[in-house]
Amino acid sequence: MDAVWEVVLLGLAVGLVAGAVGGTLAGLAGVGGGLIYVPVFYAAMPASNDTMAAHVFGSMVAIVITGFFSARAHWRLGHVDTTAMRRLLPGLLVGAGIGLWQSLQLPQVWVLLGLGLLDGWIAWDYGRYRHPKPGVVPLSVMAGPVGYLSGSLGIGGGTMLVPLLRRHLSLREAVGTSAAAGMIMATGAVTANLLLERNWMDVLADSLPFLAGAWLGILLILPKTSRWAARLHATISEAVMRQLLKLLFMVLSGSLLLAAWLA
């Protein structure tokens, strides 16, 4: 019993740190925190096999928590475009549900490599200025693939959604809309997988004490960090914000690609 509580407390400490970073990243960049949670869980919670299914699932649950507080903060600031979000959700929900189920078969190296490449791409995209243009964003076409990659890699979709949305919305609206859509997407994917796939309980059994502590830590820290980050986003110029996010995603990309090489 003492050993179990030690694991729970370890998860709590990891969750507090990861939640502080993930919540700030969600408020600033519109990502659900999975870019932080998956690597942190990978480092602190050893897997029982060569897949990262438990890490990915744990991240998706954490994204539900992160996305709720981040989306609420952005909604209050008027940063959520409900029309764009409604067009995103059908494809995101179906794609993420399938992707999360697929993570049961994905080797560790592919998840780490996918996250690293996505981070590198978004760093490149943030380095380019895009003036919002009127027109219809192909959200219904892109939502399914974005959802699938999000579910299989354990991320909230902001890595792909924000660059897509900011082609036609301001960066603040793109971030807020991405946060709200990612939260609903992760909730649907987690719920569908628990209801339809029995193997998840076996996969998660050994990891639940750690994950329970981590989720609690994230829940405790998120309300403060998400509000602070959303307010900060509203005060920083878009040019400065793009450069900060570019640097951040370059560092994340390099770290994850190194982890993939070591794996």
N, C-alpha and C positions, 0 to 999 in steps of 0.2 A: 504493500500500500504506500509506504514512504517513497518508493522508487517512482510510483505513478505520479505522486504529487510533485516530485522533483521535475518530472517531465512537463507537468502542467505549468509549473512556475517558470521553467525555461521557455515554454511557449509564450507565456504572458510577457516575459521580458523581450522576447523577439518580436511579439506583436506590437508592443508599445513603440519600439524603434521603427519597425517596418511601417506601422500605421502613421507615425509622424511624417516619415518621408513620403509614403504613398499618398496620404491625404493632401500634403502640400503639392505633390506632383499632379494629383487629380484636379485640385483647384486651379493650378496654373496652366496645365496642358490638356485637361479634359480626359486624361487616361484614367482607367479605373484602379490603377495601382498594381496590376499584374506584372508590369515590368520590374517592379520592386519585389513583390511577394514571391513570385516563382523562384528567382535566384536566391532570395533569403531562405525560403523553405528548403530549397535544394541544398544549401550550405549547412543548415541547422537541423534538418530532419532527414536522416538517411533513408533511402528507399529500400524496400525489401526485394526488389528485382531491378531489371534494367530499363524499366519505364518510369515516367514521371507522373503517372496518373494521380497519385495521392497529392503531389505538389500542385498539379494543375487544378484538381477539384478544390483543394484548400484555398487556392488563390481565387477561384471563381466565387466561393462563398464570401471571402474577404472583399471582393469587388462589389458584391451586393451591399455590404456595409458601407464601404467607401463611397460608392456611387450614390447611395441615398443621401448622405450628408452633403456631398459635393453638389449633387443636382438640386437639393433644397436651397443651398446657398446661392447658386446661379439663378434659380427660378425667382428668388426674391429680388435679385438684381436685374431681372428682365433679360437674361442672356440665353433663354431657351426658345428656339423656333419650333413651335408645336407642329406646324405643317410639315417641316422636314422630318421631324421625329416620327410622325405617323407613317410617313412613307418608308422610313427605315425599318420599323419594328417587325413587320412580317418576315422579311428575309433574314434579319438578324436573329430572331428567335429560332427559326428552323435551322439555319446554318450553325448557330452556336450549340444547339442541342445535339446535332450530329457530330460536330467537332469535339465536344466534350466526351461523348461516347467513344469516338475514335482514339482519344488520348490513352485509352486502355491498352492499345497496341503500339503506340509510338515509342521508339527508343529514346533515351535521355538526350543523346547527341542531336537528334533532329529537332527537339524542342528548343534546346539551347541555341542551335544554329539558326533556327527560324526567328527567335527573339532577337538575336544579334543582328541579323540582316535587316529585320524590320526597324530596329533602332537606327541603324546606319542610314536607311532610306529616309526616315523622318528627319534625321539631322540634316541631310542634304536638302530636303524639302523646306524645312524651316529657314534655311539660309537664303531662300529665294523670296522676294517680295511678290505677293499676288494681290492685285487690286480686285475686290469683289466685282463680278460681272453679272448683270441680269441674265436670267435664263433658268432652265430647268436642270437641276443636278440629277444625274442618272442614278438616283438612290435605289430605286427598286431593282436595278440590274446589279449594282455593286453590293447591296446589303447582304445577300446570301454568301458570297465568298468571304466578305469581311467577317460575318458571323461565324463561318466555319473555322477560319484561321484563329479567331478570338477564342472559341471554345477549345480547340485542339492545343493552343499554346497557353491558355489560362490568363488571358488579358481581357480588358474591358472594351477593346475595339477602338479606343481613341487614337492609337498609333496610326491607324488607317483612316478613321472617320474624320479627324480634325483636318488633315490635309485635303481630303475630299470636300468637306463642307466649306472650308475657308476660300475655296475658289469662287463661291457665290454668296458667302456670308462674311461678316466681320470676324476677326479671330475670336473675340469675346463670345459671339453667338455660336461659332463653331465649337468652342470649348464647352459651353453650357449645354448645347444640344447633344454633344457627344457624351457628356457625363450622364445625362438623363437617360438617353437611349441605352448606354452600356449597362446601367443599373438594372433596367427592365430586362434586357437581354440575358444577363447573368442569372437573374432570378428565375426566368423561364427555363434556361438550360439546366440549372441545378435541380429544379423541381421535376422536370421531365425525366432526367437521368435517374433520380432516386426512385421514381415511380415505375420506370420501365426496365431498368437494368439491375438485376439482383447482384451482380458481381461487385458493385460499388461497395457494399457493406463489407465484403471480404477484403477488398483492397484497402479500405480505410480503417479497418479494425485496429491495427497496430499503431496507426498514426493519430487516432482520435484524441488521446490525452494532450499531445503536443498541439494539435490543431485547435482544440477547445480553448486552451490557454492563449494561443495566438489570436484567435477570433475575439476573445474577451479583451485582450490588450488593444486590438485595433478599434473595437467598439468604444473603449474608454477614451482614447486619444483623438479619434476622428472628429467629433463635434467642434473642437477648438481649432485644429489644424485646417480643416476644410473651410471654415468661415474666414479664418485669417488669410488663407491663400486666395480665396475668391475675391475678397476685398483688395488684396494686393494686386491681383490681376486687373481690377478695375482702375487702378491708379498708375500703373506702369504703361508707358507708350508701347505701341505694337512693335516698333523697330527694336527697342531694348528687349522686349519679351521674346522676340524671335531669336535674337542672338543668345540669350540665356538658355532657351530651350534647345537650340542647336548644340551648344557646348554640352549640356546635360546628356542629350541623346548620343553624342559622340562618345562620351565616357561610358555610358551604359552599353553601347554597341561593342566597344573594344573589350570590356570586361566579359560580356557574354560569349563573344567569339573565342576569347581565350579559354573560358570554361568549356566550350564545345570542343576545342582542340585537345584539352587535357582529358576530357571524357572519352 
